[in-house]
Amino acid sequence: MELVFGIGNIVIGIMMTLIGFKVYNPFKGKNDPEKEEQWFKKFGTFFKIGGISILIWGLIKLL
Protein backbone atom coordinates (compact mmCIF):
# COMPACT_ATOMS: atom_id res chain seq x y z
CA MET A 1 0.00 0.00 0.00
CA GLU A 2 2.90 2.30 0.77
CA LEU A 3 4.18 1.73 -2.78
CA VAL A 4 0.87 2.87 -4.29
CA PHE A 5 0.84 6.10 -2.26
CA GLY A 6 4.48 6.79 -3.15
CA ILE A 7 3.89 6.34 -6.88
CA GLY A 8 0.66 8.36 -6.69
CA ASN A 9 2.47 11.23 -4.97
CA ILE A 10 5.19 11.18 -7.61
CA VAL A 11 2.67 11.31 -10.47
CA ILE A 12 0.65 14.12 -8.86
CA GLY A 13 3.84 16.01 -8.00
CA ILE A 14 5.10 15.78 -11.58
CA MET A 15 1.79 16.99 -13.01
CA MET A 16 1.56 19.91 -10.55
CA THR A 17 5.15 20.93 -11.29
CA LEU A 18 4.59 20.79 -15.05
CA ILE A 19 1.47 22.93 -14.72
CA GLY A 20 3.23 25.39 -12.39
CA PHE A 21 6.12 25.92 -14.79
CA LYS A 22 3.73 26.12 -17.80
CA VAL A 23 5.16 23.05 -19.52
CA TYR A 24 1.71 21.47 -19.56
CA ASN A 25 -1.12 23.92 -20.18
CA PRO A 26 -4.56 22.83 -18.89
CA PHE A 27 -6.12 25.76 -20.79
CA LYS A 28 -5.09 24.47 -24.20
CA GLY A 29 -7.91 24.88 -26.69
CA LYS A 30 -9.67 27.64 -24.75
CA ASN A 31 -9.44 31.11 -26.23
CA ASP A 32 -9.23 33.14 -23.04
CA PRO A 33 -5.61 34.22 -22.47
CA GLU A 34 -6.40 36.78 -19.76
CA LYS A 35 -8.25 34.19 -17.66
CA GLU A 36 -5.29 31.84 -18.11
CA GLU A 37 -2.85 34.53 -16.98
CA GLN A 38 -5.01 35.36 -13.93
CA TRP A 39 -5.12 31.69 -13.00
CA PHE A 40 -1.35 31.33 -13.25
CA LYS A 41 -0.81 34.48 -11.18
CA LYS A 42 -3.12 33.13 -8.50
CA PHE A 43 -2.05 29.46 -8.42
CA GLY A 44 1.33 29.30 -10.20
CA THR A 45 3.50 29.58 -7.10
CA PHE A 46 1.33 27.09 -5.22
CA PHE A 47 1.67 24.54 -8.03
CA LYS A 48 5.44 25.04 -8.25
CA ILE A 49 6.13 24.69 -4.53
CA GLY A 50 3.41 22.13 -3.87
CA GLY A 51 4.33 19.98 -6.85
CA ILE A 52 8.00 19.82 -5.91
CA SER A 53 7.10 19.10 -2.27
CA ILE A 54 4.72 16.28 -3.17
CA LEU A 55 7.26 14.86 -5.61
CA ILE A 56 9.99 14.81 -2.95
CA TRP A 57 7.58 13.30 -0.40
CA GLY A 58 6.69 10.53 -2.88
CA LEU A 59 10.36 9.76 -3.46
CA ILE A 60 10.95 9.58 0.30
CA LYS A 61 7.97 7.21 0.66
CA LEU A 62 9.47 4.88 -1.94
CA LEU A 63 12.80 4.72 -0.13
C-alpha positions as CSV (number, residue, x, y, z in Angstrom):
1,M,0.0,0.0,0.0
2,E,2.9,2.3,0.8
3,L,4.2,1.7,-2.8
4,V,0.9,2.9,-4.3
5,F,0.8,6.1,-2.3
6,G,4.5,6.8,-3.1
7,I,3.9,6.3,-6.9
8,G,0.7,8.4,-6.7
9,N,2.5,11.2,-5.0
10,I,5.2,11.2,-7.6
11,V,2.7,11.3,-10.5
12,I,0.6,14.1,-8.9
13,G,3.8,16.0,-8.0
14,I,5.1,15.8,-11.6
15,M,1.8,17.0,-13.0
16,M,1.6,19.9,-10.6
17,T,5.1,20.9,-11.3
18,L,4.6,20.8,-15.0
19,I,1.5,22.9,-14.7
20,G,3.2,25.4,-12.4
21,F,6.1,25.9,-14.8
22,K,3.7,26.1,-17.8
23,V,5.2,23.1,-19.5
24,Y,1.7,21.5,-19.6
25,N,-1.1,23.9,-20.2
26,P,-4.6,22.8,-18.9
27,F,-6.1,25.8,-20.8
28,K,-5.1,24.5,-24.2
29,G,-7.9,24.9,-26.7
30,K,-9.7,27.6,-24.8
31,N,-9.4,31.1,-26.2
32,D,-9.2,33.1,-23.0
33,P,-5.6,34.2,-22.5
34,E,-6.4,36.8,-19.8
35,K,-8.2,34.2,-17.7
36,E,-5.3,31.8,-18.1
37,E,-2.9,34.5,-17.0
38,Q,-5.0,35.4,-13.9
39,W,-5.1,31.7,-13.0
40,F,-1.3,31.3,-13.3
41,K,-0.8,34.5,-11.2
42,K,-3.1,33.1,-8.5
43,F,-2.1,29.5,-8.4
44,G,1.3,29.3,-10.2
45,T,3.5,29.6,-7.1
46,F,1.3,27.1,-5.2
47,F,1.7,24.5,-8.0
48,K,5.4,25.0,-8.3
49,I,6.1,24.7,-4.5
50,G,3.4,22.1,-3.9
51,G,4.3,20.0,-6.9
52,I,8.0,19.8,-5.9
53,S,7.1,19.1,-2.3
54,I,4.7,16.3,-3.2
55,L,7.3,14.9,-5.6
56,I,10.0,14.8,-2.9
57,W,7.6,13.3,-0.4
58,G,6.7,10.5,-2.9
59,L,10.4,9.8,-3.5
60,I,10.9,9.6,0.3
61,K,8.0,7.2,0.7
62,L,9.5,4.9,-1.9
63,L,12.8,4.7,-0.1
